[in-house]
Amino acid sequence: MPWISNQGVNIHYKVEGKGSPFLMLHGAFGSCENWFDFGYSEKLREDYQLILVDLRGHGNSDKPHDPNYYSVNLFVQDIIAVLDEVGVGICHSVGISFGGWIVYSLWREHPERIKSMILLDGVPGPDDSQLMRDFVNNIEEQASQLSPADKAHLLSNDKMALLALSRGIAEDIPRIIDDINTLPESINLDCLILTSDLDGVEMELMKTIASTVSNGSLITLAGLGHNDLLVRSEKTIPHILHFLDVQAK
């Protein structure tokens, strides 16, 4: 399995397909396998070089139990290290939920590396750090509501690593929210935001991004919950493909 090391933390990644590079970042409690499980890789790898990363604390990447090993800046450094290792200078990008925070922050810190950005409910809410801790502390109860396969996947997570992550990113959340609310006007970026219609505070932040960038669009998918944006790929993939096709023309 391909790995890179960033300051002693090993990050696992996969490269699939051929074509224009496309970075794909999963959400909290997931892994890069999500993109295979729900059909994204199969649909996209014929035309794009998919760069699939297990975020630190997830999948086959290292899972430190110290909150000091988790900050949005460190996640961004991990992704830059992967892109450099693969030899990719600039790429399309997609992030779902927490993965969207990292994609957004990667764009803000290294805009020269992002050709276009797709966010699937990919901005933080002010209470997300506490909500993440509450979820992890009750992960067995949460898992009991899932299918056997999804239950096994959720319970395979390292609880101590996820609790450390939730604490490590707590100070990043208000900073990202403030950054979104103070974006300069008319930033040159092609951006697609897909959101469920059940989001509250986050919806205003996503509207702000879509209205600020030069070529931004916000699409709300009615009747879907937060996790459905990953699982119901038949709803999301057509929008992603159309967006990428437009960029290629």
Helices and strands as residue ranges (DSSP letters): E 3-6, E 9-16, E 20-25, H 34-37, H 40-44, E 48-53, G 67-69, H 72-86, E 91-96, H 98-109, G 111-113, E 114-120, H 128-137, H 139-143, H 148-155, H 159-168, H 172-181, E 187-196, H 201-212, E 213-221, H 228-231, H 233-248
